């Protein structure tokens, strides 16, 4: 799958320093669908609305390491 520079995917979590188990808990706590995230990723713009330092770390990693 070609990854969009504007989305975060489960495979981005570990390289950014976070685990999927914590991701599941985070998604549940914010009313987000983990199943949808696994299938399609999630838009960075949607994550930015949460205003969380961990989310900001993951977004920064994606922006730094993925082009287009």
N, C-alpha and C positions, 0 to 999 in steps of 0.2 A: 504494500500500500504506500502510495506517495503521501508523505506527511505535509500538511499545510503549515506554514510558518505562523499562522494565526490561531493554531489550536494546540492544546496539550493532550498527550496520549499517555496511557499507562506505562508504556516503555520509556517515557521521559522521567518517571519518578526515581528509579534507582540511580541512574547517572547523575541526577540532580541531588542525590543524597537522601532520598526518602523512600519508604517502603510502601508496598501496595496495601498491607494490612492497615497501616495508619491512614492511607488514602481512603479506604473503605469507611473507616470511622469518621473521617473528616467529611466525606460526601454525605453520609447519613446525618451527621450533625447539622449540615447546612441545607438539608432537603433536596439534595442533588441525587440523580440516579447513577449509581455505580455501573449498572448494566449498560446504560447508554454511553457512559464514558468509555467502557471497555470496547464497545462496538465502533464508536465514532469520534472519540476524544471529546474535548470541550473547548469552546471558544475562549480565547484569552480574555476577550472583553467581558465575558460572563464571570470569569474568575476574578478579574480586577474589581468588580463590584463588591466582592467579599472583604477586601481590604485587610488581608491577613499576612503577616510576615513570612510564613512558610509558603503560601501561595506566591508571594512576590519573589521568593527565591527560585521557585520552579519556573515561573514566567521568565525571570532573568536568564536562567540556564537555557531555556528553549530559544529565547531571542539571540543569545550568544552563539549557540551551537547549531541552529538550523537556519538555513537560508532558503528563501522563497517558499 
